[in-house]
Amino acid sequence: MKLWVNGEERAVEAVADIAGLVAALGLDSRKVAVERNLEIVPRSTYSATALAEGDRIEIVHFIGGG
């Protein structure tokens, strides 16, 4: 399946939902915010939010510091 992730087209396989995509990218789901097709996805629904061909995903990483 092809997705747009942070503005770049990517081919991903064996990824069915947001939780799977975040894991496949090696990210900690507790430290990112995800938007799918211009809608913010609540962290509690990552595993219930299915991906479809051509979805546009934006992932923002939280960085601590001061």
C-alpha positions as CSV (number, residue, x, y, z in Angstrom):
1,M,0.0,0.0,0.0
2,K,1.2,3.5,-0.7
3,L,0.8,6.2,1.9
4,W,2.0,9.8,2.1
5,V,4.0,10.2,5.4
6,N,5.1,13.7,6.3
7,G,4.9,14.7,2.7
8,E,6.8,11.8,1.2
9,E,5.3,8.8,-0.6
10,R,6.1,5.5,1.0
11,A,5.2,1.9,0.2
12,V,4.3,0.0,3.3
13,E,3.4,-3.7,3.7
14,A,1.8,-5.6,6.5
15,V,0.6,-2.3,8.2
16,A,-3.2,-2.1,8.7
17,D,-3.6,0.7,11.2
18,I,-1.9,3.8,12.7
19,A,-0.4,1.7,15.6
20,G,1.2,-0.6,13.1
21,L,2.6,2.3,11.1
22,V,4.1,4.0,14.1
23,A,5.7,0.7,15.2
24,A,7.0,0.0,11.7
25,L,8.6,3.4,11.7
26,G,10.3,2.6,15.0
27,L,8.6,5.4,16.9
28,D,7.3,5.4,20.4
29,S,3.5,6.0,20.2
30,R,3.6,7.9,23.6
31,K,5.9,10.5,22.0
32,V,4.1,11.3,18.8
33,A,1.0,12.9,17.5
34,V,-0.6,11.6,14.3
35,E,-2.9,13.3,11.8
36,R,-4.6,11.2,9.1
37,N,-6.1,13.0,6.1
38,L,-6.2,16.3,8.0
39,E,-7.8,14.9,11.2
40,I,-5.9,14.3,14.4
41,V,-6.1,10.7,15.5
42,P,-6.5,10.3,19.3
43,R,-3.8,8.0,20.7
44,S,-6.4,5.7,22.2
45,T,-7.7,4.9,18.7
46,Y,-4.4,4.2,16.9
47,S,-5.0,0.5,16.7
48,A,-8.6,1.0,15.6
49,T,-7.8,3.6,12.9
50,A,-7.4,1.6,9.6
51,L,-5.1,2.9,6.9
52,A,-6.2,3.0,3.2
53,E,-4.3,3.4,0.0
54,G,-3.3,7.1,-0.5
55,D,-3.9,8.2,3.1
56,R,-1.9,11.3,4.0
57,I,-0.3,10.9,7.4
58,E,1.6,13.6,9.4
59,I,3.6,12.5,12.4
60,V,5.0,15.0,14.9
61,H,7.6,14.0,17.5
62,F,7.5,15.4,21.0
63,I,10.9,16.5,22.2
64,G,11.6,17.3,25.9
65,G,13.9,19.9,27.1
66,G,13.9,23.4,28.4
